[in-house]
Amino acid sequence: MLDENNVWDSVPRSFLFDGCFNGFLSIIHAIYYEKIEPCDIQVEGQEQLSLGVSSCFIETNDKQAERVYGAIRHKISEEAAEHVYRAFHSEDDGRFLAIMHYIRLGFRVSHMVDSHLQESFVRLVHKLSKNVWREAHLLYGFCRFSETTRGAYYCEITPKNDVLIFLVQHFCERLMNQAWVIHDKTRHKAAIYDGNSYVIAHVPTGEADFIYADGEKETQELWTVFFNTLAIKERNNPKVQRNLLPLHYRKNMTEFKNS
């Protein structure tokens, strides 16, 4: 809830939250029920406040968040809910306000919200949703797991967007009986799966303490040799390769890391 100050005053306010999706939806709930218009929405600890702007922290309320997300799904559309969720996980500075305006328009025009392309915030939400979904799908194929002495398989990623949760959902289905760790080195966090359930934990130093299993290095070298041998020099087309496999992702892929 908001603090006890007069919420009806004319001082511009920046809403702060803890950075989680439910925290953001709690802000949407507060906007509707506290009847106040924020000039900005930022993550606490990362805020950049302007002169004359007061800040107000909104606590995460899971029940309120579920209520808001349910309203988005049923009063707007399932597709709109997916756009909101995906766009939230982008790294664009304007995503929070754009999503807020998108949701508010959706509550007015229902499923027609996605046809209002004359609105810049609708176009931005669509763009961010597409970018996040595209990167997640790229990483479904670009993730490279290495066996460790602990029996788990370890994978490093450095995505542009916060797509770890999408990778978790994907690999929980495809590697459901295998313990694994996906380490997002950009955001210093890791998804840890034990074969039954997962947690996402903070990795303070940005480094993970893993020792590769015996034979893993040899396996990686064999894979690199296979990859290089398979290539046909006469058909080498770097431009097409970069389109299909951008340079940004190659540093974490076995076939490029060891070549």
C-alpha positions, 0 to 999 in steps of 0.5 A, a space after each residue: 500500500 501507499 504511505 499515509 501521505 496525501 495521495 491526492 497531492 499534485 507532486 509527481 511520483 515515481 513508483 518503486 517496486 522490488 523488480 519481480 513481475 508480481 511487484 509490478 502488477 501490485 503497482 497496477 493494482 495500486 494505480 487503480 485503487 489508490 487513484 494516482 498517476 505515476 510519472 515513472 515506474 522503477 526498480 528499487 535500488 536502480 532508480 534515477 529520481 528527478 528534482 521535484 519527484 517524490 518516490 513511493 515504494 509499493 510492496 508486492 502483494 501476490 493476491 493483488 497481482 494474481 487478481 490483476 493478471 487474471 483481469 488482463 487474461 479475461 477482460 483483455 485477452 490471453 495474448 495480451 497477458 503474454 505480451 505483458 509478461 514477455 515485455 516485462 522481461 525485456 531490458 528497455 528502460 521504457 517498458 514499465 510505463 509502456 506496459 502500464 498504458 497498454 494494460 489501461 487501454 486494454 481494460 477500456 477496449 478489451 481484446 481490440 488493444 492490439 489493433 491500436 497500433 497508432 499508440 506508441 506504447 502498444 507498438 513498443 509492447 509488441 516489439 519488446 514481447 517479440 524481442 524477448 520471445 525471439 531471444 528465448 527461442 534462440 537460446 533453446 538451441 544455443 544453450 550448451 550444457 557441460 557435465 560436472 563432478 556433482 552430476 549436474 549439467 551446467 550452462 552459461 548464458 549472457 542474454 540481452 533480456 531477462 529470459 531465464 524463466 523462459 529457459 527454465 520452463 523449456 528445459 524442465 520439460 525436456 530435461 525433466 529427470 536430469 539435474 542442471 544449472 543455467 547461469 545468467 552471468 549478465 544478471 548474476 543469477 542462476 536457475 537450479 533444477 534437481 530433477 523435480 523442482 527448480 529455484 532461481 538464486 542470486 550468484 553474488 560474484 557472477 561466477 559459479 563454483 563447478 568442476 567439470 567431470 572427467 572426460 568433459 573437456 575431451 567431449 567438448 574438443 571432439 564436438 569442436 572437431 566435428 563442428 569444424 570438419 562438418 563445415 564446407 569451406 566452399 559454402 562458407 557464408 559469414 553473413 548468413 551465419 551471423 543472421 542465424 547465429 549472432 556473434 553475441 551468443 557464440 562466446 558461450 557455445 562449445 563449438 566456438 569457445 574451443 575453436 
